[in-house]
Amino acid sequence: MNAESGSRALNAANDLLELLRLAQGATERLEQEVYGPSYEQADLIGRDLHRLRRLAERLQREMERFVNREASATLAGRHPLRRASDSAALGKPQRPPS
């Protein structure tokens, strides 16, 4: 994943969070307006949306960390998913830290 695709993925995660936030708010308003079986359905949807929103928040945080790690590794001149110790294991000289 390069910086551009990382940025797109992070934007998609943010869009997903916003969509779930809006859906959760609409479901809460619906729960206030209906009763009986309709309320039960709205309540079930609200619970599912709450669970999905928490998962999406976790995904968004992970994407932010990944994109930040990749950006800092790219600035350091290394492949983003390689550790500095990998070069030594392959017999390649390590670059001095910047």
C-alpha positions in Angstrom: 0.0 0.0 0.0 1.5 3.3 -1.0 0.6 6.7 0.4 -2.1 7.4 -2.2 -3.9 4.1 -1.6 -3.5 4.5 2.2 -5.1 7.9 2.0 -8.0 6.4 0.0 -8.5 3.6 2.5 -8.4 6.0 5.4 -11.0 8.3 3.6 -13.2 5.2 3.0 -13.0 4.3 6.7 -13.9 7.8 7.7 -16.9 7.7 5.3 -18.0 4.4 6.7 -17.9 5.9 10.2 -19.9 8.9 9.2 -22.5 6.7 7.4 -22.9 4.5 10.5 -23.2 7.6 12.8 -26.0 9.0 10.6 -27.8 5.6 10.5 -27.5 5.2 14.2 -29.0 8.6 14.8 -31.9 7.9 12.4 -32.5 4.6 14.2 -32.6 6.3 17.6 -35.1 8.8 16.3 -37.2 6.0 14.9 -37.2 4.2 18.2 -38.7 7.2 19.8 -41.6 7.4 17.3 -42.8 3.7 17.1 -43.9 1.0 19.4 -44.7 -2.7 19.4 -43.1 -4.9 16.8 -41.8 -1.9 14.9 -39.9 -0.7 18.0 -38.4 -4.1 18.5 -37.1 -4.1 14.9 -35.7 -0.6 15.2 -34.1 -1.5 18.6 -32.5 -4.6 17.0 -31.2 -2.5 14.1 -29.9 0.1 16.6 -27.9 -2.6 18.5 -26.4 -3.9 15.3 -25.5 -0.5 14.1 -23.9 0.3 17.5 -21.8 -2.9 17.2 -20.8 -2.1 13.6 -19.9 1.5 14.5 -17.5 0.2 17.2 -15.9 -2.1 14.7 -15.6 0.7 12.2 -14.0 2.9 14.8 -11.4 0.3 15.5 -10.7 -0.2 11.8 -10.3 3.5 11.3 -7.8 3.7 14.2 -5.8 0.8 12.8 -5.8 2.4 9.3 -4.6 5.7 10.8 -1.7 3.9 12.6 -0.9 1.9 9.5 -0.8 4.9 7.2 1.3 6.9 9.7 3.8 4.1 10.1 4.0 3.7 6.3 4.5 7.4 5.8 7.2 7.6 8.5 9.0 4.6 7.1 8.8 6.0 3.5 10.3 9.2 4.8 13.1 7.3 6.4 14.0 5.8 3.0 13.1 2.2 3.9 10.4 -0.1 2.6 7.5 0.5 5.0 7.1 -3.1 6.0 10.8 -3.9 6.5 12.5 -3.6 9.8 16.1 -2.2 10.0 17.2 -5.5 11.4 16.1 -7.3 8.2 19.0 -5.7 6.3 21.5 -7.2 8.7 19.9 -10.6 8.5 20.3 -10.5 4.7 23.9 -9.5 4.9 23.3 -6.0 3.7 24.9 -3.0 5.4 22.5 -0.9 7.5 22.2 2.8 6.8 23.0 5.1 9.7 19.9 6.6 11.3 18.8 9.9 10.0 
